[in-house]
């Protein structure tokens, strides 16, 4: 259990704006006394909304791989300490976490995938190309290799594959070749150094103001360093079994690789009934206030009961209407 004492910084101080809050609450359909899991609690925005919900949820369990985010979440959520449990772990480990807590199932689970504003702007781990920081990119600093190690050790073919697959970058081979040439002179150790190398590899006529040339490469390295898609696949396999009949699973994704995985898993898993026929996306008003929400997509499914019917918790609403506008995680 994570301590719920105030930290040196508050979530409000690092620009934390949770996305699709009302849509998430509608998707989870909170019930009085229910137990809910925020598998990517981050700075606690969605967890706070759950704890404040008029239904009066009984308990929220928040997981995160980032210990510094948990410190901030603990400070933000201190008023709800009697109904809150924070755990330093990945959402794929939820079955073990629930076993430790003595729970056979929960009423709802939320995954808000991607990277937070705190990690981009205040972690000092090189997630953002706009800052000159050590090229780390690990969400959990206690495990795994850093982005610098990956960038300076992988052969050109391996780098190109990572950047092409995880970043969907058309210039992956050119970028990988440029990285290899640069590191032969001196190791690439910071985010600004890498951003410069990537930018130089992309033909000038294909650089746009709409998206920084290094965006897709940084995304690809972050996904690879943290094994994000592997963790998501494992989670989509095990999380339905953590739900009580009628319990809801909500997943917010921020790029097409994640969204496709979620869509297919929801459709193919016989334990689940799809609630959102199309992904729910942010309104124009939300994107105007929080531009990082623009690519968010929410999908919701419910755990079927033993007879294979879609269970429905007391007070749960009907299907959530999708929105036509498509909108990262804040």
C-alpha positions as CSV (number, residue, x, y, z in Angstrom):
1,X,0.0,0.0,0.0
2,X,1.3,3.5,-0.9
3,X,1.5,6.1,1.8
4,X,-1.1,8.8,1.4
5,X,0.9,11.7,2.8
6,X,1.4,15.0,1.0
7,X,4.4,15.2,-1.3
8,X,6.6,18.2,-2.3
9,X,4.5,18.9,-5.3
10,X,0.8,18.7,-6.0
11,X,-0.9,17.3,-9.1
12,X,-2.4,20.7,-9.7
13,X,1.0,22.2,-10.0
14,X,2.1,20.1,-12.9
15,X,-0.8,20.8,-15.3
16,X,-2.8,17.6,-14.7
17,X,-6.0,17.6,-16.7
18,X,-7.6,14.1,-16.9
19,X,-9.3,13.3,-20.2
20,X,-12.9,12.2,-20.9
21,X,-13.8,12.3,-17.2
22,X,-17.6,12.4,-17.6
23,X,-17.5,9.7,-20.3
24,X,-15.3,7.5,-18.1
25,X,-17.7,7.8,-15.2
26,X,-20.6,7.0,-17.5
27,X,-18.7,4.0,-18.8
28,X,-17.8,2.7,-15.4
29,X,-21.4,3.2,-14.1
30,X,-20.3,3.5,-10.4
31,X,-22.5,1.8,-7.9
32,X,-22.9,2.5,-4.2
33,X,-20.2,0.6,-2.2
34,X,-18.5,-0.6,-5.4
35,X,-14.8,-1.3,-5.7
36,X,-13.0,0.3,-8.7
37,X,-9.5,0.1,-10.1
38,X,-7.6,2.9,-11.8
39,X,-4.8,0.9,-13.4
40,X,-2.9,4.0,-14.5
41,X,-3.7,6.3,-11.6
42,X,-1.1,8.9,-12.7
43,X,-1.8,12.1,-10.8
44,X,-5.2,10.9,-9.6
45,X,-7.6,12.9,-11.7
46,X,-9.9,10.0,-12.7
47,X,-9.6,8.4,-9.3
48,X,-10.7,11.6,-7.6
49,X,-13.7,11.8,-9.9
50,X,-14.6,8.3,-8.9
51,X,-14.2,9.0,-5.2
52,X,-16.3,12.1,-5.5
53,X,-19.1,10.4,-7.4
54,X,-22.5,10.8,-5.8
55,X,-23.1,7.1,-6.0
56,X,-20.6,6.8,-3.1
57,X,-18.1,4.2,-4.3
58,X,-16.7,2.1,-1.5
59,X,-13.0,1.9,-2.6
60,X,-10.6,2.8,-5.3
61,X,-7.4,0.9,-5.9
62,X,-4.8,2.9,-7.9
63,X,-1.9,1.3,-9.7
64,X,1.0,3.0,-11.4
65,X,4.5,2.0,-12.6
66,X,5.8,5.5,-11.8
67,X,6.7,5.9,-8.2
68,X,6.9,9.7,-8.5
69,X,3.4,9.8,-9.9
70,X,2.1,7.8,-6.9
71,X,3.6,10.4,-4.6
72,X,1.6,13.1,-6.3
73,X,-1.5,11.0,-6.4
74,X,-1.2,10.3,-2.7
75,X,-1.1,14.0,-2.0
76,X,-4.0,14.9,-4.2
77,X,-6.2,12.1,-2.9
78,X,-5.3,12.4,0.8
79,X,-8.8,13.5,1.7
80,X,-10.1,10.1,0.5
81,X,-7.4,8.0,2.3
82,X,-9.9,5.8,4.1
83,X,-11.3,4.6,0.7
84,X,-8.0,4.6,-1.3
85,X,-5.3,2.0,-1.8
86,X,-2.2,3.0,-4.0
87,X,0.1,0.3,-5.3
88,X,3.4,0.5,-7.2
89,X,2.8,-2.0,-9.9
90,X,1.7,-2.5,-13.5
91,X,-1.9,-3.0,-14.4
92,X,-1.1,-6.4,-15.9
93,X,-0.3,-7.6,-12.3
94,X,-3.9,-6.7,-11.1
95,X,-4.9,-10.4,-10.4
96,X,-2.0,-10.6,-7.9
97,X,-2.8,-7.2,-6.4
98,X,-6.4,-8.2,-5.9
99,X,-5.4,-11.4,-4.3
100,X,-3.2,-9.5,-1.8
101,X,-6.2,-7.2,-1.0
102,X,-8.4,-10.2,-0.5
103,X,-10.7,-9.4,-3.4
104,X,-12.2,-11.9,-5.8
105,X,-13.3,-9.2,-8.3
106,X,-14.1,-5.5,-8.7
107,X,-17.0,-3.5,-10.2
108,X,-14.9,-1.5,-12.7
109,X,-11.4,-1.1,-14.1
110,X,-10.0,2.0,-16.0
111,X,-6.8,2.1,-18.0
112,X,-5.7,5.5,-19.3
113,X,-2.8,4.6,-21.5
114,X,0.1,6.6,-22.7
115,X,2.2,9.3,-21.0
116,X,1.2,12.0,-18.5
117,X,1.9,15.7,-18.4
118,X,4.0,15.1,-15.3
119,X,6.2,12.6,-17.1
120,X,6.5,14.9,-20.2
121,X,7.2,18.1,-18.3
122,X,8.6,17.4,-14.9
123,X,10.1,13.9,-14.7
124,X,13.5,14.8,-16.1
125,X,13.6,11.5,-17.9
126,X,13.8,12.6,-21.5
127,X,10.2,11.9,-22.6
128,X,9.9,15.3,-24.3
129,X,12.1,16.4,-27.2
130,X,11.5,20.0,-26.3
131,X,13.8,19.6,-23.2
132,X,17.4,18.7,-22.9
133,X,17.2,15.8,-20.3
134,X,18.9,12.5,-19.8
135,X,17.5,10.0,-22.3
136,X,15.9,7.6,-19.9
137,X,12.1,7.2,-20.8
138,X,11.5,4.5,-18.2
139,X,8.2,4.9,-16.4
140,X,9.5,2.6,-13.7
141,X,13.1,3.7,-13.0
142,X,13.8,0.6,-11.0
143,X,13.7,-1.8,-14.0
144,X,14.6,-2.2,-17.7
145,X,17.0,-0.5,-20.0
146,X,17.0,3.2,-20.8
147,X,16.3,4.8,-24.1
148,X,19.9,5.9,-24.3
149,X,21.0,2.3,-24.0
150,X,18.6,1.3,-26.7
151,X,19.6,4.1,-29.0
152,X,23.3,3.5,-28.6
153,X,23.3,-0.3,-28.7
154,X,20.7,-1.5,-31.2
155,X,21.9,-2.2,-34.7
156,X,20.5,0.0,-37.5
157,X,18.0,-2.7,-38.5
158,X,16.7,-3.1,-35.0
159,X,16.3,0.6,-34.5
160,X,14.5,1.0,-37.8
161,X,12.1,-1.8,-36.9
162,X,11.3,-0.2,-33.5
163,X,10.7,3.2,-35.1
164,X,8.7,1.9,-38.0
165,X,6.4,-0.5,-36.0
166,X,5.9,1.5,-32.8
167,X,6.1,5.0,-34.3
168,X,4.6,4.2,-37.6
169,X,7.3,6.5,-39.0
170,X,7.8,6.4,-42.8
171,X,11.4,7.6,-42.4
172,X,12.4,4.9,-40.0
173,X,15.4,3.6,-42.0
174,X,16.8,7.1,-42.6
175,X,16.4,8.0,-38.9
176,X,18.1,4.7,-37.8
177,X,21.0,5.3,-40.1
178,X,21.4,8.9,-38.9
179,X,21.4,7.7,-35.2
180,X,24.1,5.1,-36.0
181,X,26.3,7.7,-37.7
182,X,25.9,10.1,-34.8
183,X,26.7,7.6,-32.1
184,X,29.8,6.5,-33.8
185,X,31.2,10.0,-33.1
186,X,29.8,10.3,-29.6
187,X,27.1,8.5,-27.6
188,X,23.6,10.1,-27.8
189,X,22.8,10.8,-24.1
190,X,20.0,13.5,-24.0
191,X,16.6,14.1,-25.5
192,X,17.7,17.2,-27.3
193,X,20.6,15.4,-28.9
194,X,18.3,12.7,-30.2
195,X,15.7,15.2,-31.4
196,X,18.4,17.0,-33.4
197,X,19.6,13.8,-35.0
198,X,16.1,12.7,-36.0
199,X,15.1,16.1,-37.4
200,X,18.2,16.2,-39.6
201,X,17.4,12.7,-41.0
202,X,13.9,13.8,-42.3
203,X,13.9,15.7,-45.6
204,X,13.2,19.4,-45.0
205,X,10.2,19.4,-47.4
206,X,8.5,16.8,-45.2
207,X,8.9,18.6,-41.9
208,X,5.7,20.3,-40.8
209,X,4.7,22.7,-38.1
210,X,1.8,20.5,-37.1
211,X,3.9,17.8,-35.7
212,X,7.6,17.9,-34.6
213,X,9.8,15.6,-36.7
214,X,10.9,13.6,-33.7
215,X,7.4,12.9,-32.3
216,X,7.0,9.4,-33.8
217,X,10.5,8.3,-32.9
218,X,10.2,9.4,-29.3
219,X,6.8,7.6,-29.1
220,X,8.4,4.5,-30.6
221,X,11.3,4.4,-28.1
222,X,9.1,5.1,-25.1
223,X,6.8,2.2,-26.1
224,X,9.7,-0.1,-26.7
225,X,11.6,0.8,-23.5
226,X,8.5,0.3,-21.3
227,X,7.2,-2.7,-23.3
228,X,3.8,-1.0,-23.4
229,X,2.1,-3.1,-26.0
230,X,3.3,-6.3,-24.3
231,X,1.9,-5.1,-21.0
232,X,-1.4,-4.1,-22.7
233,X,-1.8,-7.4,-24.4
234,X,-1.2,-9.2,-21.1
235,X,-3.7,-7.0,-19.3
236,X,-6.4,-7.5,-21.9
237,X,-6.0,-11.2,-21.4
238,X,-6.3,-11.1,-17.6
239,X,-8.4,-8.1,-16.6
240,X,-11.8,-9.5,-17.6
241,X,-11.3,-12.2,-15.0
242,X,-10.8,-9.5,-12.4
243,X,-14.3,-8.1,-13.0
244,X,-17.5,-9.1,-11.2
245,X,-20.4,-10.0,-13.5
246,X,-21.6,-6.7,-15.0
247,X,-18.4,-5.0,-14.1
248,X,-17.0,-2.5,-16.7
249,X,-13.6,-2.3,-18.3
250,X,-12.8,1.2,-19.7
251,X,-9.7,1.8,-21.8
252,X,-8.5,5.2,-23.1
253,X,-5.9,4.9,-25.8
254,X,-3.9,7.5,-27.7
255,X,-2.6,5.9,-30.9
256,X,-3.8,3.4,-33.4
257,X,-1.7,0.5,-32.3
258,X,-3.3,0.5,-28.8
259,X,-6.8,1.2,-30.1
260,X,-6.7,-1.7,-32.5
261,X,-5.5,-4.0,-29.8
262,X,-8.3,-2.9,-27.5
263,X,-11.0,-3.1,-30.2
264,X,-10.1,-6.6,-31.2
265,X,-9.7,-7.9,-27.6
266,X,-13.1,-6.6,-26.7
267,X,-14.7,-8.2,-29.7
268,X,-13.0,-11.5,-29.4
269,X,-13.2,-12.1,-25.7
270,X,-16.2,-14.3,-24.9
271,X,-16.2,-13.0,-21.3
272,X,-17.0,-9.4,-22.5
273,X,-19.9,-7.6,-24.1
274,X,-18.9,-4.5,-26.0
275,X,-20.7,-1.3,-24.7
276,X,-19.2,1.2,-27.1
277,X,-19.8,0.2,-30.7
278,X,-17.5,3.0,-31.8
279,X,-14.8,4.7,-29.6
280,X,-15.9,7.7,-27.6
281,X,-13.7,10.7,-28.4
282,X,-13.4,14.2,-26.8
283,X,-15.7,17.0,-27.6
284,X,-14.5,20.1,-29.4
285,X,-14.8,22.0,-26.2
286,X,-12.6,19.6,-24.3
287,X,-9.9,19.6,-27.0
288,X,-9.9,23.4,-26.9
289,X,-9.2,23.4,-23.2
290,X,-6.8,20.4,-23.2
291,X,-5.2,19.9,-26.7
292,X,-3.5,16.7,-25.5
293,X,-6.9,15.0,-25.4
294,X,-7.4,15.3,-29.1
295,X,-6.2,11.8,-29.9
296,X,-7.9,10.0,-27.0
297,X,-10.3,7.1,-27.7
298,X,-12.4,5.4,-25.0
299,X,-13.7,1.9,-25.4
300,X,-16.0,0.2,-22.8
301,X,-16.9,-3.4,-22.3
302,X,-18.9,-5.3,-19.6
303,X,-18.2,-8.6,-18.0
304,X,-20.9,-11.2,-18.9
305,X,-22.5,-13.3,-16.3
306,X,-22.1,-17.1,-15.9
307,X,-24.8,-17.7,-18.5
308,X,-23.0,-15.5,-21.1
309,X,-25.4,-12.6,-20.8
310,X,-24.1,-9.1,-20.4
311,X,-24.4,-8.3,-16.7
312,X,-25.7,-4.9,-15.7
313,X,-24.8,-3.3,-12.4
314,X,-27.6,-1.6,-10.5
315,X,-28.1,1.9,-11.8
316,X,-25.9,1.3,-14.9
317,X,-26.8,3.4,-17.9
318,X,-27.5,2.1,-21.4
319,X,-24.8,2.2,-24.2
320,X,-22.6,5.3,-24.3
321,X,-23.2,7.2,-27.5
322,X,-20.0,7.7,-29.5
323,X,-18.9,11.1,-30.7
324,X,-17.9,11.8,-34.3
325,X,-14.8,13.9,-33.5
326,X,-11.5,12.3,-32.8
327,X,-9.2,13.9,-30.4
328,X,-2.3,12.3,-25.2
329,X,-3.1,11.6,-21.9
330,X,-2.7,14.5,-19.4
